[in-house]
Amino acid sequence: MNMPNLKEAKIRGKSKVRIIKDAYKVKEELKNIGKDKKYFIKTYGCQMNEHDSENIKAILEDMSYKETEDMEKADIILLNTCAIRENAHNKVFGMIGRIKHLKEQKSHIIAGICGCMAQEEGIATELKNKYKHIDLVFGTHNFHTLPELIEKNQKEKERQIEVFSKEGDVLENIPVKRDSKYKAFVNIMLGCDKFCTYCIVPYTRGKQRSRKKEDILKEIEELIKKGYKEVTLLGQNVNAYGKDLEEDYNMANLLEEVAKTKIPRIRFVTSHPWDFTEEMIDKIAKYENIMPYIHLPLQSGSNRILKLMGRRYTKEEYLTLYHKLKEKIPSCAITTDIIVAFPGETEEDFKETLEVVDACKYDGAYTFIFSKREGTPASKMEESLKEEEKRERLHRLNEKINDYSNKANQKYKGKTVKVLLEKVSEKDPSMLSGYTETNKLVNVKSAKENLGKIVSVKITNIKTWSMDGEII
């Protein structure tokens, strides 16, 4: 049994990152352990978690398990969790309760918790002591060992809790079962060294470590051969890509090389404003297949609060970056993240955030009330606002965000845009949906033969969260 340790998770040494290409292997005797059995996996959180789940699905299918979307039909249930906010925690514990009732009816079910929540010291201890019906607990560093954990659980009839707090390695050649045939996530780096005072991710994901460019480009070339039209380059802070590499190679260099593969669409998330260079902006402007969509987290418009958050930039520096993006990439759509009611935030601080929103007129935003994460510096800061005041500020912010989002969308009416069609509507099989270059959701009436194609669409109607259009 290995339990996470917050102090160990914070350590950042000078040891070289290990690139391990043979960490994953399924023993011969485990390749049919899941024959005639089904697995169910529920994913919470960011795109990195979604991509981890794609890896976990492939690992389970290497053991002959088949996927089911009905948890009640599953022989193994895994919750791949997120640690960013309390709301995500509550959803997971609600599911843990449902799993308990299910296991009372079907005792053979294997239930597991993995991902970022499992990496939290307090949560792992709670799972160990209070939730004895959870058979497997493993973290972000060792999901590739799932076959061995299942084997041990079955042979020893004991719970397997294996969570490691460490800086982390880069593991290559982990199988993947992609959720889409047209769009793919590609990890370019793992972990984070920013240590924003409110964020648990540097503790749950380990230190900042970049994949070798050769491995990234090889993965993308293979995706192109399989007919993929779009890749999203993933990292907790993609802009810091290459900072830990021995060679002089950065995110701007990588963007250019990926663009030269000629894959039709390239996106990347998530960006930290502090690492967003002018060279990056120039590459995005230069290549048509780098999509004009940037997610640029603000978090707060108050310099005082930004300093308390440990964000390493000022409001003025953020606005300078924003205007450079808009100047060099006029068609660029920009979205953001904003935290409301950070400890110590005054009404004046909040008004400064609203002023930045007025200046940027974002295409959209993910907005949240501050959520205390145990073990982070911000969790020890004193909060003075009542819940009602926090909710009122969030409401005021969302009203403004929604207004600007709607105005940004209205500009598309009557315009012709390129859309990658990727899904059939659940409500109407004659309708397909996909996203514009600027990441706007569009619905069109179309034959299924157009799935996976980038088509020209004239926008005919604007809704709150999507648009309707006609294929030209």
LINGISUL-V650632 format. One record per run of one state. SS is the DSSP state (a for helix, b for strand, c for the rest). FROM is the first residue (numbers start at 0). LEN is the number of residues. Records with the same first field share a line. If there is no record, write none. Layout:
BEGIN
SS->FROM-LEN + FROM-LEN
END
This chain:
BEGIN
c->0-1 + 2-3 + 10-8 + 20-7 + 30-7 + 43-3 + 62-3 + 67-3 + 73-2 + 81-4 + 105-4 + 115-1 + 119-1 + 130-5 + 138-4 + 156-3 + 162-7 + 171-11 + 187-1 + 190-10 + 205-3 + 210-2 + 225-4 + 234-3 + 240-10 + 259-5 + 269-1 + 271-1 + 275-2 + 286-3 + 290-2 + 296-2 + 299-3 + 309-5 + 328-4 + 340-6 + 360-3 + 369-7 + 380-6 + 410-5 + 424-6 + 436-4 + 445-2 + 450-3 + 462-4 + 471-1
b->1-1 + 18-2 + 37-6 + 65-2 + 75-6 + 109-6 + 135-3 + 159-3 + 169-2 + 182-5 + 188-2 + 208-2 + 229-5 + 264-5 + 270-1 + 289-1 + 292-4 + 298-1 + 332-8 + 363-6 + 415-9 + 430-6 + 440-5 + 453-9 + 466-5
a->5-5 + 27-3 + 46-16 + 70-3 + 85-20 + 116-3 + 120-10 + 142-14 + 200-5 + 212-13 + 237-3 + 250-9 + 272-3 + 277-9 + 302-7 + 314-14 + 346-14 + 376-4 + 386-24 + 447-3
END
